[in-house]
Amino acid sequence: PPGNLSDCPNGSLWVMDVFNECAQDGWDIASVILGLVSIFCFAAASFPQFYQACKTGNMDRALSIYFLLGWLGGDLLNLIGSFLADQLPLQVYTAVYYVLADLVMLSLYCYYKVKNQRGGFATPINAAFAFLSLGMVSAVSLLGRGAAVVPDLVTFKGRTLLSAGMDELGSKPLTSEIIGFTIGSISSVLYLCSRLPQIHTNYKRKSTDGVSYSLFALVMLGNLLYGLSVLLKNPEPGQGEGVYILHHLPWLVGSLGVLSLDVVISFQFLTYRRGSPGTCEERDALLSEQGDS
């Protein structure tokens, strides 16, 4: 079985088999379950925006390109960290999926950007979008094959995506810990900074038309559950609570900090929901055309 059973005599077997992690009491199991639910929330968050983009066709005006690029940058760092820290295949697959979803959303943004500016080239744009989608799926399948052959370590690993591997004595190598902490810090900064352009875009448009609130609602729920899962997890043997919080500080700041900015976006949805400038402009244009005729 994966992991060192002597280090976790009372651990949950299914947690050991699936996550190679020691969960000895209810707090540890609750942490794992909340982490799993948060993963499902993050995984499903993009689909409402995909539907909204196809429904409205104004994704290029509704979303900020810097919001999408910041989100992609944070997920790319998570993916890089999962390889550097030699994470379990399940964690690598999750990181790959996040990057894939970001690339699809960014592709949709570029698709509607070009389509709305050059309506006469719809067929070449559709062909290019289909080719790009197939290319991304092929790239992800190749990455998945590479992740499948990653050997499992014989020690327990933390639930967090960028947690560094432990050596045979149970202590984390300093180099791996510094790399993981640095990547996690930069990733958290990118997640935080990505919300600011979207807040500015909503404020500038005085509208959230074309933006799916379900996207931010699911991300808010995922970040809340993720933060709780980190806080509920018991520290490693011999590790104080203060040291444990310090080691997970980048991910806590990234999750709970992004949660606070998504609350601001939620208030924007409440503020701008009664009227959309685009709708008013279209109605005024139709009335003016009728008056001229």
N, C-alpha and C positions, 0 to 999 in steps of 0.2 A: 504493500500500500504506500501511497505517497506520504512524505513527511516522516518525521522521526517520532514514532509512537511513544517512546520512553519520555519525551519532553511534554507529552500531552496525554497522560493516562486516562483522564476522564473526558476527553474531547468528543464532540459529536462526529460520528463516522461519516455522515453525508457531507458535512462541511469539509472534513479532511479529504474525502474523495474528489469533491468538485473544485474546491478552492485551495486545497493544500494549506489550510489555516487551522489553528487551534481555537476552538470555541468550547470552553469548559463550563460556562454557566449561562443563565438566561440573558444576561446583558450582551455577551458575545454573540449569541444566536440572534437576538434582536438586532444587533448591529449588522449582521450578515443579511438578514431579511430586508431591513430598510435599505441597505445598499443594493440589493437585487431589485427592489421596487423602483429605486432611483434610476437604475440602468434602463428599466423598461420605459420610464417617463422620458428620459433623454432620447431613447431610441425612437419613440413615437412622436416626439415633438415636431419633427420636420414635416410630417404628412399633412397636417392641417394647412400649413403654408403652401405646400405643393398644390393642394386643392384650391386654395384661395388665389394663387397665382394663375392657374388655368381658368378660373371663374371670372376674374376681373381683368386679367391681361395688362395690369399696370404695375407689375412687380418692380420694374425699374424706377418708378417714381415713388413707390410706397416704402421700399427698403433702402437703407443706405449701403453703398458698396463697402464702406469702411466697417460697418457692422458685420457684414458677411466675411470680409477678409480677416478681421480680428478674431472672429469665431473659428474660422478655418485655421488661423495661426495657432490658437490655443489647442485645438484638437490635434494638429500636426505635432506639436511638442509633446502632447500626451502619447502619441504613437511612437515618436522617437524614444521617449523615456521608457516605454514598455519594452522596447527592444534592448536598450542599454541596460536596464535593470533585469533583463532575462525573466520577464513575467510569464505567467501561465498562458497557454494558448487561448483560454477563454477571455482573458484580459486583453490579449493582443487582438483577437477577433472583434471585441467590443470597440477598441480604439480604431481599428480599420473601418468598422461600420460608421463611426462618427465622422471620420474624414470623408468617406464616400457620400454620406448624406449632405455634408457641407459642399462638396464638389457639385452634387446634383443641384442644390439650391443656387450656387454661384452660376452654374450653367444656365439655369432658368432665368436668372437675372440678366445675363448677357444675351440670352435668346430674345427676351422681350425688349431689351434695350435696342438691339439691332432691328427687330421686327417693327417696333413702334416708330423708329426713325426712317426706315426704308421698307415700307409696306409692299413694294413691288418685288421683293426678293424673298417671298415667303417660302417657296419651294426649296431653294438652296439652303436657307436657314434651317428648315426642318431636316434636311438631309445631313447637314453638319452637326445638328444637335443629336440626331440618332447615332451618327458615327462617334461622337464624343462620349455618349452614354455607353456604347458598346466597349469603347476603349477603357473607360473607367472600370467597368465590370470585369474586363479581362485583367486589368492591373491588380484589382483587389483579389481575384482568384489566385494570381501568382503569389501575392503577399500571404494569402492564407495557406498556401502549400508550404511556403517557407516557415510560417509560424508553427505549422503542425509538426515539424521536425525539431523544434526547440526542445532540448532535453529538460526533463523536470529535475529540479534541485532536490536534495534530500533533507531540506530544512523548511520550516514554515515561513510563508511570506505574508506580508500585511495585505489588508483588503484594498488599500488605496492603489490606484493605478501605477503611480510612480514610486512606490515603496522600494527601497533598495534590498537586494538579496542579503541573506545572513550567511556568515561563514560557519565552519564546523563547530566553532566554539560559541556560537550564538551571538557574536558581536558583529555589527554592520561595518563593512569596510569603509574607511573614511572617504576614499575617492568616490565610491559609488554613492555614498550619502550626500556628498557635496554636489555631485552632478545631478542627482535626483532633486535635491533641494533647490538648486539653481534653475533647473528646467521647470519645476513646479512653480517657482516664483514668477518667472517670465510668463508662463502660461496663465497664471492668475491675473497678471497685469493686462495681458491681451484680452482676457474675458471681460475684465472691468472696463477697459478702454473701448471695447466694441460697442457697449451700450450707449456711450455718450453721443456718437454720431447719429444713432437711431432716435434718441431723445431730441436732438437738434432737428432732425428731418421732420419728425412729427410736429414739433413746435413751429417750424417754418411753414409747413403745409396747413397747419391748424386742422389736421385731419389724420385719421388712422385708416382711411380707406385703402384696401388692398393688403393690409397687414392682418394676419390671423392672430387673434388674442389667445387662441388655444396653444399656439407655439410658446408664448411667454408663460402661460398658465402651467403648462407641463414642465417647462424648464424651472419655474419657480418651485413647483412641487418636488422636482428631482433634486434641486439644490438644497431645499429644506431637509429632505430625507437623507441626503448624502451627509450634510453637516451633522445631523442627529446620529447617523451611523458611526461617524468618526468619534463623536463625543461619548457614545455609549460603549465603545470598545474598551476593554480593559487593557492597560499598558502591559508591555512585555515584562516577564519576570526580572526584577531588579531595576526596572525603569520607573522613575517617579512620574506623577501625573503632569508636573510642570514640564519635564523633558518631553513627555509624549505629546503634549499640546504644541510645544515649540517645534517638534519634528513635523507635525501635521499643519502648522500654521499657514503655509501657502495655500493649501487646499481648502482650509477653513475660510480664509480671507476670500479666496476665489469663489467659493460657493455662497457664503452668506453675504459677501459684498455684492456679487451679481444679483442676489435675491433682493437686496435693498434698491438697486437701480431698476430692476424689473417691476418693483412696486411703483416707482415713478412712472414707468411706461403704462402701468395699469390705470393710474390716475389720468393719464393722457387719454386712454380709451374712454374713460367715464366723462371726461371733459368734452371731447370732440365727437361723441357718439350721436348727438342730436342733429348735427349738420355737417355736411362735407362740402368744402369750398368747390371741389370739382363738380358736384351735383348742382350747386347754385349757379356756377358759371355756365354749365350746359343749359340750364333752364333759362337764364337771362339771355343767352345767345339765341335760343329758339324763339323767345318772345320778341327779341329785336328783329329777327329775320321775318317773323310774321308781320310786325309793324311796318317794315320796309316794303313788303310785298303789298 
